[in-house]
């Protein structure tokens, strides 16, 4: 990722201790990020608004509520649930890490940590959650989707699919390893202002799998019983 791209990335830093907040802001700005600061639970909620941050660096202990509570609240809201969260805390016990991850955190950094480690972890989470721009080709195990030319190939062979299947595949490939309910897929593929029945998703999933079956890539679209669908190259 180039420095120009990093400059457009905004991090919401939620930390109640001013000296630590100032130090982290300096480190992040030096790394090319734009930093928005919040010193407690309520201020953090106020600052999670459009334009939404690209990532939230969230301290475990906060005045007005815990970081875990804030993470849970953000993950329940449709406009903030996809914002990656890294928990920052002095707690190193395994149970606490699990609590943070179960609350929706994407990563967990235990104090003390080096600035280089923190920046590296932030970049890794951003790559994982938003692995590509909307224009760059996306590749998974020989399956390549080209957003600009609207082409999909599997091991070099062109695949034929409709515009809805293409849009669904693009969403899956840019949000891999995460489970999405039918409702979420409807919102992200069809849009929130369009009325479509939930079962319509199943029809297009079947069509997409059929289009991907030529080289076995249909297995990457996995049904998660009782939850929805996931795009993954893991069994």
NORKA-V631498 format. One record per residue. N is the residue number from 1. RES is the residue in one letter. SS is DSSP state (H for helix, E for strand, L for the rest). D_FIRST is the distance of its C-alpha to the first C-alpha in Angstrom with 1 decimal. Layout:
n: [N,N]
res: [RES,RES]
ss: [SS,SS]
d_first: [D_FIRST,D_FIRST]
This chain:
n: [1,2,3,4,5,6,7,8,9,10,11,12,13,14,15,16,17,18,19,20,21,22,23,24,25,26,27,28,29,30,31,32,33,34,35,36,37,38,39,40,41,42,43,44,45,46,47,48,49,50,51,52,53,54,55,56,57,58,59,60,61,62,63,64,65,66,67,68,69,70,71,72,73,74,75,76,77,78,79,80,81,82,83,84,85,86,87,88,89,90,91,92,93,94,95,96,97,98,99,100,101,102,103,104,105,106,107,108,109,110,111,112,113,114,115,116,117,118,119,120,121,122,123,124,125,126,127,128,129,130,131,132,133,134,135,136,137,138,139,140,141,142,143,144,145,146,147,148,149,150,151,152,153,154,155,156,157,158,159,160,161,162,163,164,165,166,167,168,169,170,171,172,173,174,175,176,177,178,179,180,181,182,183,184,185,186,187,188,189,190,191,192,193,194,195,196,197,198,199,200,201,202,203,204,205,206,207,208,209,210,211,212,213,214,215,216,217,218,219,220,221,222,223,224,225,226,227,228,229,230,231,232,233,234,235]
res: [X,X,X,X,X,X,X,X,X,X,X,X,X,X,X,X,X,X,X,X,X,X,X,X,X,X,X,X,X,X,X,X,X,X,X,X,X,X,X,X,X,X,X,X,X,X,X,X,X,X,X,X,X,X,X,X,X,X,X,X,X,X,X,X,X,X,X,X,X,X,X,X,X,X,X,X,X,X,X,X,X,X,X,X,X,X,X,X,X,X,X,X,X,X,X,X,X,X,X,X,X,X,X,X,X,X,X,X,X,X,X,X,X,X,X,X,X,X,X,X,X,X,X,X,X,X,X,X,X,X,X,X,X,X,X,X,X,X,X,X,X,X,X,X,X,X,X,X,X,X,X,X,X,X,X,X,X,X,X,X,X,X,X,X,X,X,X,X,X,X,X,X,X,X,X,X,X,X,X,X,X,X,X,X,X,X,X,X,X,X,X,X,X,X,X,X,X,X,X,X,X,X,X,X,X,X,X,X,X,X,X,X,X,X,X,X,X,X,X,X,X,X,X,X,X,X,X,X,X,X,X,X,X,X,X]
ss: [L,L,H,H,H,H,H,L,L,E,E,E,E,E,L,L,L,H,H,H,H,H,H,H,H,H,H,H,H,H,L,L,L,E,E,E,E,E,L,L,H,H,H,H,H,H,H,L,L,L,L,L,L,L,E,E,E,E,E,L,L,L,L,L,L,L,H,H,H,H,H,H,H,H,H,L,L,L,L,L,L,L,L,E,E,E,E,E,E,L,L,L,L,H,H,H,H,H,H,H,H,H,L,L,L,L,E,E,E,E,L,L,L,L,H,H,H,H,H,H,H,H,H,H,H,H,H,H,H,L,L,L,L,L,L,L,L,E,E,E,L,L,E,E,E,E,L,L,L,L,E,E,E,E,L,L,E,E,L,L,L,L,H,H,H,H,H,H,H,H,H,H,H,H,L,L,L,L,E,E,L,H,H,H,H,H,H,H,H,H,L,L,L,L,L,L,L,L,H,H,H,H,H,H,H,H,H,H,H,H,H,H,H,H,H,L,H,H,H,H,E,E,E,E,L,L,L,E,E,E,E,L,L,L,L]
d_first: [0.0,3.8,6.7,8.3,6.4,7.0,10.5,11.4,11.1,14.6,16.1,19.8,21.2,24.6,26.6,30.3,30.7,30.0,29.4,26.7,25.2,25.1,23.7,20.8,20.2,20.1,17.6,15.2,15.7,15.2,11.7,11.0,12.2,15.4,18.1,21.1,23.9,26.7,29.5,31.2,31.4,32.9,30.6,27.5,29.1,29.7,26.1,24.7,25.2,23.7,21.1,20.2,17.7,14.5,15.7,19.0,19.7,23.4,26.2,28.9,31.9,32.2,35.2,36.3,34.8,32.6,28.8,29.8,32.0,29.2,26.8,29.6,30.4,26.9,26.6,29.9,29.0,27.6,25.3,23.7,24.0,20.5,18.8,17.5,19.6,19.5,23.0,23.8,27.3,29.8,31.1,30.5,33.1,32.1,33.9,32.0,28.6,30.0,31.1,27.7,26.1,29.0,28.6,25.3,22.9,19.8,19.8,22.2,22.0,25.4,26.4,26.5,23.0,21.0,18.4,15.9,16.8,16.3,12.8,12.0,13.9,12.3,8.8,10.8,12.8,10.3,8.9,12.7,14.0,11.7,10.3,9.8,10.6,14.4,14.4,12.5,15.0,15.2,16.9,19.1,21.8,22.5,22.4,20.2,19.9,19.1,19.1,20.0,22.8,23.8,24.3,24.3,25.1,26.2,26.3,26.6,29.3,28.9,29.6,31.7,31.0,31.8,29.5,29.8,29.0,25.9,24.7,25.5,23.7,20.5,20.9,21.6,18.7,16.2,18.3,19.3,21.5,22.9,26.4,27.3,30.9,32.5,32.5,28.8,28.2,30.7,29.0,25.5,26.8,30.0,29.4,31.4,34.1,35.2,38.0,37.5,39.2,37.3,38.8,37.2,34.0,35.9,37.1,33.7,32.4,35.3,34.6,30.9,32.0,34.6,32.1,29.8,32.9,33.2,31.1,31.2,28.0,30.2,30.3,26.7,28.0,29.9,32.6,32.7,36.3,37.1,33.5,31.9,29.4,26.3,23.9,23.5,23.6,25.6,29.4]
